[in-house]
Structures are given as structure tokens and as C-alpha cells.
Amino acid sequence: MKRYGKDFELTEELMDTIGSYMDDDIREDIHGEMAPCTPEEFLKRYLESDPDFAELLKSEFDIVM
């Protein structure tokens, strides 16, 4: 995972912000399926269910998986 072209570790704080952009139903289903997990594991799984979300990650957060 890269942000601004550099490797980085996704924090809980940033994940909370990203989560506010996610589809509520998908987010809650994955939370029930995977918790507890790391923010990066969660985001990777979310992208499997909502691949178009990768565009938002790039445009809003400059995150590329």
C-alpha cells in the first residue's frame, strides 16, 4: 500500500475517516466477518466487495493498494 508514492502503514485514525466514505452495509458485513483485524486487512477485503472504491482512495487520500 502506498500513499503519496511511498509505503505507509494505515492507522486506525485514517481508517475511521476512510470508513465514513464506505457503503454502510458492505462495511458492517465485513466488520462482522473479519473483526478483529488490521486496518489494511479490512481495506483489502472491502475492495474485494467494492472494487470501484479504489478510485475514491486514490482521488481523496492518494492511496494505492
N, CA and C of each residue as an Amber inpcrd file, in Angstrom:
protein
   195
   0.8470000  -1.1610000   0.0000000   0.0000000   0.0000000   0.0000000
   0.8980000   1.2300000   0.0000000   0.5360000   2.1890000  -0.8480000
   1.3350000   3.4120000  -0.9470000   0.4420000   4.6310000  -0.7800000
   1.0290000   5.6520000  -0.1860000   0.3680000   6.9460000  -0.0660000
   1.3890000   8.0110000  -0.4380000   0.9840000   8.8800000  -1.3200000
   1.8900000   9.8940000  -1.8650000   3.1410000   9.2410000  -2.4440000
   2.9710000   8.0510000  -3.0300000   4.0620000   7.3480000  -3.6980000
   5.0110000   6.6100000  -2.7850000   4.7310000   6.5970000  -1.4780000
   5.6290000   5.9390000  -0.5210000   4.8700000   4.8810000   0.2660000
   5.5830000   3.8160000   0.6600000   4.9750000   2.8020000   1.5100000
   4.5480000   3.4500000   2.8200000   3.3970000   3.0220000   3.3300000
   2.9530000   3.5440000   4.6150000   2.0610000   2.5240000   5.3020000
   1.9040000   2.6990000   6.6090000   1.0400000   1.8350000   7.4010000
  -0.2560000   2.5790000   7.6930000  -1.3660000   1.9680000   7.3600000
  -2.6780000   2.5640000   7.5660000  -3.0050000   2.5710000   9.0520000
  -3.2840000   3.7460000   9.5880000  -3.6060000   3.8730000  11.0090000
  -5.1020000   3.7190000  11.2380000  -5.4680000   3.4330000  12.4650000
  -6.8930000   3.3500000  12.8340000  -7.5880000   4.6880000  12.5880000
  -6.8900000   5.7760000  12.9070000  -7.4710000   7.1110000  12.7330000
  -7.8210000   7.3830000  11.2660000  -6.8760000   7.1090000  10.3660000
  -7.1420000   7.3140000   8.9410000  -8.2080000   6.3370000   8.4610000
  -8.1830000   5.1140000   8.9670000  -9.1960000   4.1320000   8.5780000
 -10.5820000   4.5870000   8.9840000 -10.7060000   5.2220000  10.1370000
 -12.0030000   5.7560000  10.5630000 -12.5190000   6.7930000   9.5690000
 -11.6290000   7.6390000   9.0820000 -12.0110000   8.6440000   8.0950000
 -12.4110000   7.9850000   6.7790000 -11.6090000   7.0410000   6.3290000
 -11.9140000   6.3190000   5.0980000 -13.2510000   5.5980000   5.2360000
 -13.4980000   5.0190000   6.4010000 -14.7300000   4.2860000   6.6440000
 -15.9800000   5.1280000   6.4390000 -15.8720000   6.4150000   6.6770000
 -17.0380000   7.2860000   6.5070000 -17.4450000   7.4130000   5.0350000
 -16.5580000   7.0420000   4.1210000 -16.8470000   7.0760000   2.6840000
 -17.3940000   5.7370000   2.1750000 -17.3060000   4.7080000   2.9880000
 -17.6820000   3.3600000   2.5600000 -19.1900000   3.1630000   2.6060000
 -19.6440000   2.1950000   1.8150000 -21.0330000   1.7700000   1.8630000
 -21.2790000   1.1280000   3.2310000 -22.2930000   1.6160000   3.9450000
 -22.5460000   1.1480000   5.3130000 -22.7970000  -0.3520000   5.3870000
 -23.5870000  -0.8740000   4.4690000 -23.9250000  -2.2980000   4.5140000
 -22.7010000  -3.1730000   4.2650000 -21.9130000  -2.8250000   3.2730000
 -20.7010000  -3.5990000   2.9770000 -19.7400000  -3.5150000   4.1540000
 -19.5260000  -2.3070000   4.6670000 -18.5980000  -2.1100000   5.7850000
 -19.0070000  -2.9470000   6.9900000 -20.2850000  -2.9280000   7.3350000
 -20.7560000  -3.6730000   8.5080000 -20.6750000  -5.1840000   8.2910000
 -20.9820000  -5.6470000   7.0850000 -20.8630000  -7.0790000   6.7940000
 -19.4230000  -7.5540000   6.9640000 -18.4840000  -6.7790000   6.4360000
 -17.0770000  -7.1580000   6.5320000 -16.6020000  -7.0740000   7.9710000
 -17.0520000  -6.0670000   8.6910000 -16.6770000  -5.9470000  10.0990000
 -17.1190000  -7.1980000  10.8670000 -18.3490000  -7.6440000  10.6310000
 -18.8460000  -8.8360000  11.3000000 -18.0940000 -10.0940000  10.9060000
 -17.6260000 -10.1180000   9.6860000 -16.9000000 -11.2670000   9.1470000
 -15.4530000 -11.3280000   9.6460000 -14.7910000 -10.1850000   9.7950000
 -13.3440000 -10.1730000   9.9960000 -12.8510000  -9.6910000  11.3570000
 -13.6280000  -8.9290000  12.0790000 -13.1160000  -8.3240000  13.3150000
 -12.7070000  -9.4040000  14.3060000 -11.6040000  -9.2410000  14.9860000
 -10.6300000  -8.1500000  14.8460000  -9.6360000  -8.4220000  13.7050000
  -9.1970000  -7.3530000  13.0860000  -8.1990000  -7.4320000  12.0210000
  -7.5010000  -6.0770000  11.9290000  -6.4460000  -6.0280000  11.1250000
  -5.7360000  -4.7650000  10.9450000  -6.5130000  -3.8890000   9.9680000
  -6.2990000  -2.5820000  10.0180000  -6.9540000  -1.7000000   9.0460000
  -6.6450000  -2.0840000   7.5940000  -5.4060000  -2.4840000   7.3320000
  -5.0310000  -2.8540000   5.9640000  -5.7630000  -4.1240000   5.5250000
  -5.8690000  -5.1110000   6.3850000  -6.6120000  -6.3340000   6.0520000
  -8.0720000  -5.9980000   5.7380000  -8.6430000  -5.1330000   6.5640000
 -10.0340000  -4.7410000   6.3630000 -10.2150000  -4.0370000   5.0280000
  -9.3380000  -3.1010000   4.7250000  -9.4600000  -2.3360000   3.4890000
  -9.2910000  -3.2350000   2.2700000  -8.3500000  -4.1530000   2.3190000
  -8.1750000  -5.0890000   1.2010000  -9.4470000  -5.9010000   0.9880000
 -10.0340000  -6.3760000   2.0570000 -11.2720000  -7.1590000   1.9510000
 -12.4150000  -6.2870000   1.4310000 -12.4940000  -5.0530000   1.8930000
 -13.5400000  -4.1470000   1.4170000 -13.4270000  -3.9610000  -0.0940000
 -12.2240000  -3.7880000  -0.5850000 -12.0160000  -3.5760000  -2.0190000
 -12.4150000  -4.7920000  -2.8470000 -12.3850000  -5.9830000  -2.2610000
 -12.8700000  -7.1680000  -2.9630000 -14.3800000  -7.0580000  -3.1990000
 -15.0900000  -6.4650000  -2.2440000 -16.5430000  -6.3210000  -2.3520000
 -16.9670000  -5.0720000  -3.1140000 -16.1080000  -4.0630000  -3.1220000
 -16.4290000  -2.7870000  -3.7840000 -15.1860000  -2.2880000  -4.5250000
 -14.8310000  -2.9290000  -5.6540000 -13.5960000  -2.5680000  -6.3620000
 -13.5290000  -1.1170000  -6.8160000 -14.6790000  -0.5040000  -7.0840000
 -14.6830000   0.8930000  -7.5190000 -14.2060000   1.8480000  -6.4270000
 -14.2020000   1.3840000  -5.1860000 -13.7630000   2.2180000  -4.0710000
 -12.2830000   2.5910000  -4.2060000 -11.5230000   1.8080000  -4.9680000
 -10.1030000   2.1150000  -5.1850000  -9.9250000   3.4900000  -5.8260000
 -10.8670000   3.8820000  -6.6750000 -10.7980000   5.2020000  -7.3070000
 -10.9270000   6.3140000  -6.2710000 -11.8360000   6.1330000  -5.3100000
 -12.0030000   7.1230000  -4.2530000 -10.7550000   7.1880000  -3.3750000
 -10.1740000   6.0340000  -3.0560000  -8.9470000   6.0290000  -2.2530000
  -7.8490000   6.8470000  -2.9230000  -7.7370000   6.6980000  -4.2300000
  -6.7120000   7.4360000  -4.9730000  -7.0340000   8.9300000  -5.0180000
  -8.2650000   9.2740000  -5.3430000  -8.6010000  10.6820000  -5.5240000
  -8.6790000  11.4570000  -4.2170000  -9.1900000  10.8560000  -3.1670000
  -9.3780000  11.5700000  -1.8950000  -8.1870000  11.4500000  -0.9360000
  -7.4810000  10.3130000  -0.9930000  -6.4360000  10.0410000   0.0070000
  -5.0780000   9.7460000  -0.5970000  -4.9780000   9.7110000  -1.9120000
  -3.7540000   9.3490000  -2.6360000  -3.2060000   8.0090000  -2.1450000
  -4.1170000   7.0590000  -1.9310000  -3.7380000   5.7160000  -1.5050000
  -3.9110000   4.7830000  -2.6890000  -2.8610000   3.9890000  -2.9470000
  -2.8800000   2.9930000  -3.9990000  -2.5350000   1.6560000  -3.3500000
  -3.3920000   0.6820000  -3.5900000  -3.1870000  -0.6390000  -2.9910000
  -2.2170000  -1.4540000  -3.8220000
